Amino acid sequence: MSYAYDDQNIFAKILRGEIPCNKVLETEHALAFHDIQPQAPVHVLVIPKGPYVNADHFGEAASEVEQAGFCRALAKVAREVGIAESVGGGGYRVIANSGPEGRQEVAHYHVHIAGGEKLGRMLPKREG
């Protein structure tokens, strides 16, 4: 499949410094910042620095070094904001929406890290 990356999306503009963000962490392969519409007491977005549309695109096209660096950034962010169990936090949720049915709103791969309170069910229980 071919992925058409729009370099005018809001995350691309944040990466270029055209739009400010409340930065939590920046590494060679990732940028993490507080969500401007938090859905939990702690809600951080982590984005790869490369031009990847969604999880499929990232998994297919990002180098192993980029993928490993991104995963390490996710764990480091959870520690930095104090929600990882390894630093005394109560845990957290990692969410990546992908595509229209997955409710992805920005076409730049990104992961939400949410925590700071006991979270409800991720999806309602299905009958049957």
WOMOGI-V5493 format. One record per residue. N is the residue number from 0. RES is the residue in one letter. PSI is psi in whole degrees, 0 to 359 (* if undefined). D_FIRST is the distance of its C-alpha to the first C-alpha in whole Angstrom. Layout:
# WOMOGI-V5493
N&RES&PSI&D_FIRST, N&RES&PSI&D_FIRST
This chain:
# WOMOGI-V5493
0&M&148&0, 1&S&136&4, 2&Y&126&7, 3&A&107&10, 4&Y&129&13, 5&D&107&16, 6&D&7&19, 7&Q&7&21, 8&N&160&21, 9&I&325&24, 10&F&325&22, 11&A&319&22, 12&K&323&25, 13&I&315&27, 14&L&325&25, 15&R&355&27, 16&G&12&30, 17&E&334&30, 18&I&130&30, 19&P&161&33, 20&C&160&32, 21&N&88&34, 22&K&137&33, 23&V&318&33, 24&L&143&32, 25&E&130&30, 26&T&183&29, 27&E&328&27, 28&H&357&24, 29&A&155&24, 30&L&132&26, 31&A&138&28, 32&F&157&30, 33&H&138&32, 34&D&139&30, 35&I&347&32, 36&Q&71&32, 37&P&140&33, 38&Q&3&33, 39&A&165&35, 40&P&324&38, 41&V&122&35, 42&H&106&32, 43&V&140&30, 44&L&138&26, 45&V&125&24, 46&I&143&22, 47&P&154&20, 48&K&344&21, 49&G&162&18, 50&P&76&15, 51&Y&132&13, 52&V&314&12, 53&N&185&12, 54&A&320&13, 55&D&312&10, 56&H&315&9, 57&F&314&12, 58&G&328&13, 59&E&320&10, 60&A&337&11, 61&A&146&15, 62&S&162&17, 63&E&325&20, 64&V&317&22, 65&E&315&20, 66&Q&315&19, 67&A&317&23, 68&G&322&25, 69&F&314&23, 70&C&320&24, 71&R&324&27, 72&A&321&27, 73&L&312&27, 74&A&320&30, 75&K&321&32, 76&V&313&31, 77&A&322&33, 78&R&316&36, 79&E&321&36, 80&V&3&37, 81&G&17&39, 82&I&350&37, 83&A&140&36, 84&E&331&39, 85&S&343&39, 86&V&19&41, 87&G&4&43, 88&G&172&40, 89&G&2&39, 90&G&178&36, 91&Y&172&33, 92&R&141&29, 93&V&123&26, 94&I&133&23, 95&A&111&20, 96&N&140&18, 97&S&121&15, 98&G&173&14, 99&P&317&16, 100&E&338&18, 101&G&2&18, 102&R&33&20, 103&Q&125&18, 104&E&331&20, 105&V&127&19, 106&A&52&15, 107&H&123&16, 108&Y&133&16, 109&H&154&20, 110&V&135&22, 111&H&133&25, 112&I&118&28, 113&A&139&31, 114&G&201&34, 115&G&358&38, 116&E&167&39, 117&K&120&39, 118&L&149&35, 119&G&185&35, 120&R&145&33, 121&M&318&29, 122&L&149&29, 123&P&148&32, 124&K&136&33, 125&R&141&32, 126&E&146&35, 127&G&*&35
